[in-house]
Amino acid sequence: MRYLSTEKPAIARRPRLLAWTGLAVLALAAGGASVFLLQPGEIQQRPASRRGPTPILAAAARTGEINVYLSGLGTVTPLKTVTVRSRVDGELVKVLFKEGQVVKEGELLAEIDPRAYQAQLLQFEGQMARDQALLANARIDLDRYRALYLQDSIAKQQVDTQEALVRQYEGTVKIDQGQIDNARLQLTYSRITAPITGRLGLRLVDPGNIVRSGDANGLVVITQLQPVSVVFTIPQDSLSGLVQRVRSGERLPVEAYDREQKRKLASGTLASVDNQIDPATGTIKLKAQFPNEDTSLFPNQFVNVRMLLDTRRGATLVPNAAVVRGGQGTFVYVIKEDRTVELRKVSVGAAEGDSLSIESGLAPGERVVVEGSDRLREGAKVEIPDRAAGAASGERKAPGKGEGKRRRKEGA
């Protein structure tokens, strides 16, 4: 009789033992990882305890003057622009100007054939000579009739008729004189002169063409460049302060810059303020006048305009980079005596160049962080490196490197 054994062979138990061993190793590894992840304070705080102060650059708030400017985009507009047209009809026989030439008022520009107007003037002068002779004869007859009437030799009606004839001839002579003056004027118009002083544009009509007084294009365009004006706009919120300065009679200085606001083109003064605000843009137009002696401003040129509105004295000034703008508003990092920083909200005012005025929140003499504020928090420890010492140490190290090279060369 055979008995069945309940024990499994050793070969069958071996895979199960290996499986349990693998699970134990995985559990130990997971436990070690959990210990590492669940206790970061001890590991991560050690480098923090060894971390030194944050190096920064600082500057002290100072008291000074700052200019308040109003800025806007402007367009150069000439004070006068004239299209030179002919006032009489005729052939253009001479053009005496060059394109782009600067001309003075009254300078001769062109001539139209004057012969027709000279003949007309001669005709009217002949008519006037004839009518003057008739008038002289009528006056002589009138004197004779008055003498005969006093002698009761003629009727009063004949004297009255002669007086009317004299007045008729006097009117005819006046008409002749008007025609002569008009003919002379037309003859003058055949010589076209510059109505203003300015720069000429491109010639629009060549000699030999028939020009007429009704031509729309004209002969040439003259633009006055000296002086010249610039029309620019400012926000309506700045109007109240501007009106007060204008009413005081002060001449506000205005500067014109190029598109990149790097090069100043000209300096002038405010000339006038428009009488209404543009409701579409909420701005008001201003006009400034510039001498433009070097013709740096050209008509229809776009410029950036900066007008000095006021100069504030005794303002608290800090570098522009010291002010941080974020969700909390505008603030600065103030360095305390223990070399820790304090985040302090400030109210900023006008800016000029690299300086920014602080209206409230900071006193003159307090030091603020200029560079390195992005790495700071409230109460952080800071270190202000000495640039002069660093530069001096750098100068001392530089010769040492050269000496080491020379020594190595000498040793070789």
C-alpha positions in Angstrom: 0.0 0.0 0.0 1.4 3.4 -1.1 1.2 6.6 1.0 1.1 10.1 -0.7 3.5 12.7 0.8 2.1 16.2 1.6 5.5 17.9 1.5 6.5 19.7 -1.7 9.8 19.1 -3.2 12.6 21.6 -2.6 12.6 22.5 -6.2 9.0 23.6 -6.0 9.6 25.8 -2.9 12.6 27.6 -4.4 10.7 30.0 -6.8 8.4 31.0 -3.9 11.3 31.8 -1.7 12.9 34.0 -4.4 9.6 35.9 -4.8 9.4 36.6 -1.1 13.0 37.7 -1.1 12.4 40.2 -4.0 9.4 41.6 -2.2 11.4 42.2 0.9 14.1 44.1 -1.0 11.5 46.3 -2.7 9.9 47.1 0.6 13.2 48.1 2.1 14.0 50.3 -0.9 10.5 52.0 -0.7 11.0 52.6 3.0 14.3 54.3 2.4 12.9 56.5 -0.3 10.0 57.5 2.0 12.4 58.4 4.7 14.3 60.6 2.3 11.2 62.2 0.9 9.2 62.6 4.0 12.1 64.3 6.0 13.3 67.1 3.6 13.8 69.6 6.4 16.8 68.1 7.8 18.4 67.6 4.4 17.3 70.9 2.7 17.8 73.1 5.7 21.5 72.3 6.0 22.5 74.2 2.8 20.2 77.0 3.8 22.0 77.3 7.1 25.3 77.7 5.2 23.9 80.2 2.6 25.4 83.7 3.0 23.9 87.2 2.5 22.6 88.1 -0.9 25.0 90.5 -2.8 23.2 93.6 -4.0 23.9 97.1 -5.2 22.5 100.0 -3.2 22.0 103.7 -3.4 20.9 106.4 -0.9 17.8 108.5 -1.5 18.8 112.1 -2.1 17.1 115.5 -2.2 17.2 117.4 -5.4 15.3 119.0 -8.3 13.4 117.1 -11.0 11.7 118.5 -14.1 8.1 117.6 -14.9 7.6 117.1 -18.6 4.5 116.5 -20.8 5.2 114.4 -23.8 3.3 113.7 -27.0 3.6 112.8 -30.6 3.6 115.9 -33.0 3.7 116.8 -36.6 5.8 119.6 -38.1 3.4 122.2 -39.6 4.6 125.2 -41.5 3.3 128.6 -40.5 2.6 129.5 -44.2 2.2 127.3 -47.3 1.4 129.1 -50.5 0.7 127.6 -54.0 1.9 130.1 -56.5 -0.6 130.5 -59.3 -0.8 132.8 -62.2 -3.4 135.6 -61.9 -3.6 136.2 -65.7 -3.8 134.0 -68.7 -0.9 133.7 -71.1 2.2 131.8 -72.2 4.8 131.1 -69.6 8.0 132.5 -71.2 10.4 132.5 -68.3 11.0 130.4 -65.1 13.6 132.2 -62.9 13.8 129.8 -59.9 15.3 126.4 -59.1 13.6 123.6 -57.4 14.4 123.6 -53.6 15.6 127.2 -53.7 15.1 129.5 -50.7 13.4 132.7 -51.9 12.5 135.9 -50.2 9.2 137.7 -50.4 8.9 139.8 -53.6 11.6 137.9 -55.5 10.7 137.3 -59.2 9.9 133.7 -60.0 8.4 133.6 -63.5 7.2 135.8 -66.4 4.1 135.5 -68.6 4.1 137.0 -72.1 3.1 140.7 -71.3 2.5 142.0 -74.9 -1.3 141.5 -74.9 -1.6 143.5 -71.6 0.8 146.2 -72.9 -1.4 146.7 -76.0 -4.5 146.8 -73.8 -3.0 149.5 -71.6 -2.0 151.6 -74.6 -5.6 151.4 -75.8 -7.1 152.5 -72.5 -4.6 155.4 -72.3 -5.7 156.6 -75.8 -9.4 156.5 -74.8 -8.6 158.5 -71.7 -6.7 161.2 -73.7 -9.7 161.5 -76.0 -12.2 161.8 -73.1 -10.1 164.3 -71.3 -10.1 166.5 -74.4 -13.9 166.3 -74.6 -14.1 167.1 -70.9 -11.9 170.2 -71.3 -13.9 171.5 -74.2 -17.2 171.0 -72.3 -15.9 172.9 -69.3 -14.9 175.8 -71.6 -18.4 175.9 -73.1 -19.9 175.8 -69.6 -18.0 178.9 -68.6 -19.1 180.6 -71.8 -22.8 179.7 -71.2 -22.7 180.9 -67.6 -21.3 184.3 -68.8 -24.1 184.6 -71.4 -26.7 183.6 -68.9 -25.6 186.4 -66.6 -26.1 188.8 -69.5 -29.5 187.2 -70.1 -28.5 186.1 -73.5 -29.4 182.4 -73.2 -31.9 180.3 -71.3 -31.1 178.6 -68.0 -31.9 175.3 -69.5 -28.9 175.5 -71.9 -26.5 176.1 -68.9 -28.0 173.1 -67.0 -27.5 170.9 -70.1 -23.9 171.9 -70.4 -23.2 171.2 -66.7 -24.7 167.7 -67.1 -22.5 167.1 -70.1 -19.4 168.1 -68.1 -20.3 165.7 -65.4 -20.8 163.0 -68.0 -17.3 163.5 -69.4 -15.9 163.5 -65.9 -17.4 160.1 -65.3 -16.1 158.8 -68.6 -12.6 160.0 -67.6 -12.9 158.1 -64.3 -13.9 154.9 -66.1 -10.9 155.3 -68.4 -8.7 155.8 -65.4 -10.0 152.6 -63.8 -9.4 150.7 -67.0 -5.9 152.0 -67.2 -5.2 151.0 -63.6 -6.6 147.5 -64.2 -4.5 147.1 -67.3 -1.4 148.1 -65.4 -2.3 145.6 -62.7 -2.7 142.8 -65.2 0.7 143.8 -66.7 2.1 143.6 -63.2 0.6 140.1 -62.7 2.5 138.9 -65.7 5.6 139.1 -63.5 5.0 136.4 -60.8 6.8 137.1 -57.5 7.2 135.1 -54.3 4.3 136.0 -51.9 6.3 134.8 -48.8 9.8 133.9 -47.8 10.4 130.1 -47.8 11.6 127.1 -49.6 10.3 126.2 -53.1 9.1 122.8 -54.0 9.2 121.0 -57.4 8.3 122.9 -60.5 4.8 122.0 -61.7 4.7 123.8 -65.1 7.4 124.1 -67.7 8.1 127.2 -69.8 6.1 127.3 -73.1 2.9 126.2 -71.5 -0.2 128.3 -71.5 -1.2 129.1 -67.9 -4.5 130.3 -66.7 -5.7 132.0 -63.5 -8.0 129.1 -62.8 -5.4 126.3 -62.9 -5.6 124.2 -59.7 -2.0 123.0 -59.5 -0.3 126.3 -59.9 3.4 126.8 -60.8 5.2 125.9 -57.5 4.5 125.6 -53.8 6.4 127.7 -51.3 6.7 126.6 -47.7 7.9 128.7 -44.8 10.4 126.9 -42.7 11.8 129.6 -40.5 10.1 129.7 -38.1 8.1 126.5 -38.1 5.5 125.1 -35.8 4.8 121.7 -34.4 1.2 120.5 -33.5 1.2 117.8 -30.8 -1.3 116.4 -28.3 -1.3 115.7 -24.6 -3.9 113.9 -22.4 -6.8 115.9 -21.1 -5.8 115.0 -17.5 -2.7 117.3 -17.9 -4.7 120.3 -19.0 -5.5 121.8 -15.6 -1.8 122.2 -14.7 -1.0 123.5 -18.2 -3.7 126.2 -18.2 -2.4 127.6 -14.9 1.1 128.0 -16.3 -0.2 129.5 -19.5 -2.4 132.0 -17.6 0.7 133.1 -15.6 2.2 134.4 -18.9 5.2 132.0 -18.7 6.8 130.8 -22.0 7.0 127.1 -21.6 10.1 125.5 -23.3 9.4 122.7 -25.8 11.9 120.2 -27.3 11.5 118.1 -30.4 13.2 114.7 -30.6 13.4 112.1 -33.4 11.4 108.9 -33.5 13.7 107.0 -31.2 13.8 109.9 -28.7 17.6 109.9 -28.7 18.5 113.0 -30.7 17.2 116.4 -30.0 16.2 118.2 -33.2 15.2 121.6 -32.1 14.2 123.8 -29.1 11.2 126.2 -29.1 8.4 127.5 -26.9 4.7 126.8 -26.6 2.7 129.1 -28.9 -1.0 128.3 -28.3 -3.5 125.8 -26.9 -6.5 124.5 -28.8 -10.0 125.5 -27.6 -11.5 122.1 -27.4 -10.7 118.5 -26.4 -11.0 115.7 -29.0 -13.7 113.4 -27.5 -12.5 110.4 -29.6 -9.0 110.4 -28.1 -9.4 112.4 -24.9 -6.5 114.6 -25.9 -6.0 118.3 -26.7 -3.9 119.9 -29.4 -1.1 122.3 -28.6 1.1 124.3 -31.0 4.8 125.1 -30.4 6.9 127.4 -32.5 10.6 126.7 -33.3 13.1 129.1 -35.0 14.4 126.2 -37.0 17.5 128.1 -38.0 19.3 124.9 -39.1 16.2 123.6 -40.9 16.3 120.4 -38.9 12.5 120.3 -38.9 10.7 119.5 -42.1 7.0 119.9 -42.9 4.8 116.9 -42.1 7.7 115.3 -40.2 6.7 113.2 -37.1 8.6 114.1 -34.0 8.4 113.3 -30.3 7.7 116.5 -28.3 8.6 117.1 -24.7 7.4 120.2 -22.9 8.8 121.4 -19.5 5.7 122.0 -17.3 7.3 122.5 -13.9 10.5 122.1 -11.8 10.0 120.5 -8.4 12.6 121.4 -5.8 13.4 119.4 -2.7 12.1 116.2 -4.1 13.2 112.8 -2.8 15.0 111.1 -5.7 16.1 107.5 -6.2 17.4 105.6 -9.2 14.7 104.3 -11.5 15.9 100.7 -11.1 15.2 100.8 -7.3 11.4 100.9 -7.7 9.8 97.5 -8.1 6.4 97.3 -9.7 4.2 94.2 -9.0 0.8 93.1 -7.9 1.3 94.9 -4.6 1.9 98.2 -6.4 5.2 100.1 -6.4 7.6 99.4 -3.6 11.3 99.5 -2.8 13.6 97.3 -0.6 15.0 99.5 2.2 18.3 98.4 3.8 18.1 98.6 7.6 21.1 99.0 9.9 21.4 95.3 10.6 21.8 94.7 6.8 18.4 93.2 6.4 15.9 94.5 3.9 12.4 95.9 4.4 9.7 95.8 1.7 8.1 99.3 1.7 5.4 100.6 -0.5 6.1 104.0 -2.1 4.2 106.5 -4.2 6.2 107.6 -7.3 6.1 110.9 -9.1 7.8 112.4 -12.1 10.8 110.7 -13.8 13.7 112.3 -15.6 16.5 110.3 -17.1 17.6 107.7 -14.5 16.1 109.6 -11.5 12.6 109.0 -10.1 10.9 111.1 -7.5 9.2 109.5 -4.5 6.1 111.3 -3.3 5.7 109.3 -0.1 7.0 106.2 1.7 10.8 107.0 1.7 12.9 109.6 3.4 16.1 111.2 2.1 19.2 109.3 3.2 17.6 105.9 3.4 19.4 103.3 1.3 17.5 101.2 -1.2 18.4 98.2 -3.3 19.2 99.1 -6.9 20.3 95.7 -8.3 19.5 92.2 -7.0 16.0 92.9 -5.7 14.6 89.9 -7.7 16.4 87.6 -5.3 15.2 89.2 -2.1 12.4 88.7 0.3 11.2 90.6 3.4 13.9 90.4 6.1 16.5 88.9 3.8 20.2 89.5 4.7 22.1 91.4 2.1 25.7 92.2 1.4 26.9 95.3 -0.4 30.2 94.5 -2.1 32.9 97.2 -2.3 33.4 97.8 -6.0 36.5 99.9 -5.4 38.1 97.0 -3.4 37.2 94.5 -6.0 38.7 96.7 -8.8 41.9 97.1 -6.8 42.2 93.4 -6.1 41.6 92.7 -9.8 44.4 95.1 -10.7 46.7 93.3 -8.2 45.8 89.8 -9.6 46.4 90.7 -13.2 50.1 91.3 -12.9 50.5 88.2 -10.9 49.1 86.1 -13.7 51.6 87.6 -16.1 54.5 87.1 -13.7 53.5 83.4 -13.3 53.7 83.0 -17.0 57.0 84.7 -17.2 58.4 82.6 -14.4 57.3 79.4 -16.1 58.9 80.5 -19.3 62.1 81.4 -17.5 62.1 78.0 -15.7 61.6 76.2 -19.0 
